[in-house]
Amino acid sequence: MDIGVSMGRATLDDKLSLRGHDNSVATWTLRRWPSGYQERGQNRLFVASAGAWRGYFVLATDALVNFDDPAAPYTLLFDTRTWTPVRPTKAKPFRGFTYQVPSVGERDGDPTDAIEDGVAREGLDA
C-alpha cells in the first residue's frame, strides 16, 4: 500500500536528520487507519512538501494504536534510512492522507531533480 501525507519543510528535514542517529525510527500519526495497509508486503509513506511529492519512506510492519488520543490514535513507524527521493511532481491539496501518490514511472528519476524551491534540501540530495 502506498499512502501520501503532507509535511512542512521543517518537519521533513527533522525526519531526515534522524538518519544519522542510532535510533533512526520516526513516526507519523493519523486520525483514521488507512484501509489499504497490508500486513504482508511493503507499505510506503509518500511525502509531499511545498506542493510537490518529494520521496517516500518504507513503513514498518508494526504500528501503534492509542485510543486515549482521539485526535490521532494511529501511529505509523518508519526507518528514516529508507528515504527514497522521487522526481518532484505536483501534489494536489489534500487533508489527512491520500492514496493518490506518484505512479511507478514518476518514481524513477534522478534524485537530484527532487530539489526544488529549497525544500528539504539536506534529505533530497542524498
C-alpha positions as CSV (number, residue, x, y, z in Angstrom):
1,M,0.0,0.0,0.0
2,D,1.2,3.5,-0.8
3,I,-0.2,6.5,1.1
4,G,0.8,10.1,0.9
5,V,1.0,12.7,3.6
6,S,1.9,16.4,3.5
7,M,4.8,17.6,5.7
8,G,6.2,21.1,6.1
9,R,9.8,21.7,5.2
10,A,11.0,21.8,8.8
11,T,9.1,18.5,9.6
12,L,10.6,16.7,6.7
13,D,14.1,18.0,7.5
14,D,13.6,16.8,11.1
15,K,12.6,13.3,10.0
16,L,15.5,13.1,7.6
17,S,18.0,14.3,10.2
18,L,17.3,11.1,12.2
19,R,19.1,9.0,9.5
20,G,22.4,9.7,11.3
21,H,21.2,8.8,14.8
22,D,21.4,5.4,16.4
23,N,17.6,5.3,16.6
24,S,16.6,6.3,13.1
25,V,12.9,5.3,13.6
26,A,10.4,8.1,13.2
27,T,6.6,8.3,13.4
28,W,3.6,9.8,11.7
29,T,0.2,9.9,13.4
30,L,-3.2,9.6,11.7
31,R,-6.8,10.2,12.7
32,R,-8.0,7.2,10.8
33,W,-6.4,3.9,9.8
34,P,-5.5,3.5,6.1
35,S,-7.8,0.7,4.9
36,G,-5.2,-0.4,2.3
37,Y,-2.5,-1.1,4.9
38,Q,-1.0,-4.6,4.2
39,E,0.2,-6.9,6.9
40,R,2.5,-8.5,4.4
41,G,4.3,-6.8,1.6
42,Q,5.7,-3.3,1.5
43,N,3.8,-0.2,2.6
44,R,5.2,3.2,1.8
45,L,4.7,6.6,3.2
46,F,5.0,9.2,0.3
47,V,5.7,12.8,1.4
48,A,4.5,15.9,-0.3
49,S,6.1,19.2,0.7
50,A,5.7,22.7,-0.8
51,G,3.1,21.4,-3.3
52,A,5.2,18.6,-4.7
53,W,5.9,14.9,-4.0
54,R,9.5,14.6,-2.7
55,G,10.0,11.0,-1.8
56,Y,8.9,8.1,0.4
57,F,9.8,6.1,3.5
58,V,9.2,2.3,3.8
59,L,6.8,1.8,6.7
60,A,7.5,-0.8,9.4
61,T,5.2,-3.8,9.6
62,D,4.2,-2.7,13.1
63,A,2.2,0.3,14.1
64,L,0.9,1.8,17.4
65,V,-2.7,2.4,18.5
66,N,-3.7,4.7,21.3
67,F,-7.4,5.1,21.6
68,D,-6.9,7.6,24.5
69,D,-5.8,10.1,21.8
70,P,-9.0,10.6,19.7
71,A,-7.3,13.2,17.6
72,A,-4.6,10.8,16.3
73,P,-5.0,7.3,17.6
74,Y,-2.9,5.6,15.0
75,T,0.9,5.9,14.7
76,L,2.9,4.6,11.7
77,L,6.5,3.8,12.2
78,F,9.3,4.0,9.6
79,D,13.1,3.9,9.4
80,T,14.3,7.2,8.1
81,R,17.2,5.5,6.4
82,T,14.7,4.1,3.8
83,W,14.1,7.6,2.4
84,T,13.9,7.4,-1.4
85,P,13.7,10.7,-3.3
86,V,11.4,10.9,-6.3
87,R,11.2,13.3,-9.2
88,P,9.1,16.3,-7.9
89,T,5.6,16.1,-9.3
90,K,2.7,18.4,-8.4
91,A,0.7,17.2,-5.4
92,K,-2.9,18.2,-5.3
93,P,-4.0,19.6,-2.0
94,F,-5.5,17.0,0.4
95,R,-6.3,16.6,4.1
96,G,-5.1,13.8,6.3
97,F,-3.7,11.3,3.8
98,T,-4.3,10.3,0.2
99,Y,-3.8,7.2,-1.9
100,Q,-3.2,9.4,-4.9
101,V,0.7,9.2,-4.9
102,P,3.1,9.3,-7.9
103,S,3.0,6.4,-10.3
104,V,5.8,4.0,-10.7
105,G,7.2,5.9,-13.8
106,E,7.5,9.1,-11.8
107,R,9.5,7.4,-9.0
108,D,12.3,6.6,-11.5
109,G,14.4,9.6,-12.0
110,D,17.5,11.4,-11.0
111,P,17.2,12.0,-7.2
112,T,19.0,15.3,-7.6
113,D,15.9,16.5,-9.6
114,A,14.0,16.3,-6.3
115,I,15.5,19.5,-5.1
116,E,13.0,22.3,-5.8
117,D,12.5,25.6,-4.1
118,G,15.0,24.7,-1.4
119,V,12.5,22.3,0.3
120,A,14.2,19.7,2.4
121,R,17.5,20.3,0.6
122,E,19.5,18.1,3.0
123,G,17.5,15.0,2.5
124,L,16.6,15.3,-1.1
125,D,20.1,15.4,-2.5
126,A,21.2,12.3,-0.7
